[in-house]
Amino acid sequence: MAMNGVGCRASARIMGVGLNTVLGLVWMTDGWPLYESRLKGKLTRYQQALHSAH
């Protein structure tokens, strides 16, 4: 499968692009619940900020 090559290039791009890209990709993958569980306090504050902004 060609997925391995794509994954390597994507990982290299993630390192260069930054946190927003990483969060976007994690959000779209099955890894999000795990990431979310590691962030609980920060995520809660972020969601509160989003809700108060709308």
Residue frames as a rotation matrix with the C-alpha (Angstrom) as fourth column:
MET 1
0.567 0.824 0.000 0.00
0.824 -0.567 0.000 0.00
0.000 0.000 -1.000 0.00
ALA 2
-0.146 -0.613 0.777 1.13
0.571 -0.693 -0.439 3.55
0.808 0.379 0.452 -0.69
MET 3
0.799 0.584 0.145 -0.29
0.220 -0.507 0.833 4.79
0.560 -0.634 -0.533 2.62
ASN 4
0.506 -0.665 -0.549 3.07
0.800 0.125 0.586 4.48
-0.321 -0.736 0.596 4.38
GLY 5
-0.509 -0.716 0.478 4.76
0.846 -0.518 0.125 6.95
0.158 0.468 0.869 2.04
VAL 6
0.035 0.627 0.778 1.85
0.266 -0.757 0.597 9.36
0.963 0.186 -0.193 2.32
GLY 7
0.853 0.307 -0.422 1.89
0.450 -0.023 0.893 9.06
0.264 -0.952 -0.157 6.10
CYS 8
0.028 -0.931 -0.364 5.59
0.952 -0.086 0.293 9.89
-0.304 -0.355 0.884 6.27
ARG 9
-0.620 -0.237 0.748 5.18
0.575 -0.785 0.228 12.97
0.534 0.572 0.623 4.09
ALA 10
0.389 0.846 0.365 2.12
0.224 -0.471 0.853 14.06
0.893 -0.250 -0.373 6.05
SER 11
0.684 -0.187 -0.705 4.02
0.727 0.088 0.681 13.71
-0.065 -0.978 0.196 9.33
ALA 12
-0.439 -0.898 0.043 6.86
0.892 -0.430 0.139 15.83
-0.106 0.099 0.989 7.98
ARG 13
-0.389 0.379 0.840 4.38
0.319 -0.800 0.508 18.51
0.864 0.466 0.190 6.89
ILE 14
0.694 0.670 -0.264 2.68
0.443 -0.109 0.890 18.45
0.567 -0.735 -0.372 10.29
MET 15
0.202 -0.708 -0.676 5.99
0.934 -0.068 0.350 19.12
-0.294 -0.702 0.648 12.00
GLY 16
-0.757 -0.563 0.331 6.55
0.648 -0.711 0.273 22.12
0.081 0.421 0.903 9.73
VAL 17
-0.267 0.739 0.619 3.03
0.310 -0.542 0.781 23.56
0.913 0.400 -0.084 9.69
GLY 18
-0.799 -0.178 0.574 2.28
-0.414 -0.530 -0.740 23.55
0.436 -0.829 0.350 13.41
LEU 19
-0.924 0.341 0.174 -0.20
-0.004 0.445 -0.896 22.86
-0.383 -0.828 -0.409 16.12
ASN 20
-0.172 0.930 -0.326 -3.36
-0.756 -0.337 -0.561 23.96
-0.631 0.150 0.761 14.31
THR 21
-0.073 0.085 -0.994 -2.78
-0.866 0.489 0.105 21.39
0.495 0.868 0.037 11.59
VAL 22
-0.904 -0.301 -0.305 -2.11
-0.112 0.853 -0.511 18.69
0.413 -0.427 -0.804 14.16
LEU 23
-0.710 0.692 0.133 -5.31
-0.207 -0.025 -0.978 19.50
-0.673 -0.722 0.160 16.03
GLY 24
0.003 0.724 -0.690 -7.27
-0.958 -0.195 -0.209 19.54
-0.286 0.662 0.693 12.78
LEU 25
-0.299 -0.183 -0.936 -5.98
-0.621 0.782 0.045 16.13
0.724 0.595 -0.348 11.75
VAL 26
-0.996 -0.066 -0.060 -6.47
0.006 0.625 -0.781 14.63
0.089 -0.778 -0.622 15.20
TRP 27
-0.454 0.891 -0.025 -10.04
-0.603 -0.328 -0.728 15.97
-0.656 -0.315 0.685 15.27
MET 28
0.203 0.548 -0.811 -10.77
-0.978 0.158 -0.138 14.13
0.052 0.821 0.568 12.01
THR 29
-0.388 -0.418 -0.821 -9.30
-0.417 0.874 -0.248 10.81
0.822 0.246 -0.514 13.17
ASP 30
0.569 0.582 -0.580 -10.26
0.171 0.606 0.777 8.15
0.804 -0.541 0.246 15.67
GLY 31
-0.335 -0.798 -0.501 -7.39
0.749 0.096 -0.655 9.38
0.571 -0.595 0.566 17.83
TRP 32
-0.285 0.219 0.933 -9.37
-0.207 -0.965 0.163 12.42
0.936 -0.146 0.321 18.98
PRO 33
0.780 0.625 0.003 -11.03
-0.123 0.149 0.981 10.80
0.613 -0.766 0.193 22.06
LEU 34
0.446 -0.706 -0.550 -7.59
0.877 0.468 0.109 9.75
0.180 -0.531 0.828 23.34
TYR 35
-0.539 -0.657 0.528 -6.15
0.572 -0.745 -0.344 13.21
0.619 0.117 0.777 22.72
GLU 36
0.099 0.703 0.704 -9.19
-0.247 -0.668 0.702 14.82
0.964 -0.244 0.107 24.32
SER 37
0.848 0.254 -0.465 -8.81
0.318 0.457 0.831 12.70
0.423 -0.853 0.306 27.45
ARG 38
-0.028 -0.948 -0.316 -5.21
0.982 0.032 -0.184 13.92
0.184 -0.316 0.931 27.82
LEU 39
-0.709 -0.310 0.633 -6.26
0.393 -0.919 -0.010 17.56
0.585 0.242 0.774 27.59
LYS 40
-0.082 0.940 -0.331 -9.40
0.958 0.166 0.233 17.70
0.274 -0.298 -0.914 29.73
GLY 41
0.097 0.143 -0.985 -8.82
0.690 -0.723 -0.037 21.00
-0.718 -0.676 -0.169 31.55
LYS 42
-0.760 -0.459 -0.460 -7.40
0.001 -0.709 0.705 22.89
-0.650 0.535 0.540 28.56
LEU 43
-0.834 0.478 0.275 -10.10
0.426 0.242 0.872 21.59
0.350 0.844 -0.406 26.26
THR 44
0.038 0.888 -0.459 -12.85
0.998 -0.056 -0.027 22.62
-0.049 -0.457 -0.888 28.67
ARG 45
-0.094 -0.136 -0.986 -11.51
0.328 -0.939 0.098 26.17
-0.940 -0.315 0.133 28.88
TYR 46
-0.949 -0.298 -0.108 -11.18
-0.018 -0.289 0.957 26.31
-0.316 0.910 0.269 25.09
GLN 47
-0.543 0.819 0.185 -14.76
0.732 0.354 0.582 25.13
0.411 0.452 -0.792 24.56
GLN 48
0.166 0.586 -0.793 -16.02
0.860 -0.480 -0.174 27.67
-0.483 -0.653 -0.584 27.08
ALA 49
-0.497 -0.429 -0.754 -14.19
0.024 -0.876 0.482 30.41
-0.867 0.221 0.445 25.17
LEU 50
-0.968 0.168 0.185 -15.79
0.207 0.125 0.970 29.24
0.140 0.978 -0.156 21.91
HIS 51
-0.181 0.974 -0.139 -19.28
0.955 0.208 0.213 29.19
0.236 -0.094 -0.967 23.41
SER 52
0.142 0.224 -0.964 -18.92
0.630 -0.772 -0.086 32.63
-0.763 -0.595 -0.250 24.96
ALA 53
-0.776 -0.503 -0.380 -17.68
0.017 -0.620 0.785 34.02
-0.630 0.603 0.489 21.64
HIS 54
-0.832 0.493 0.256 -20.86
0.402 0.217 0.890 32.96
0.383 0.843 -0.378 19.81
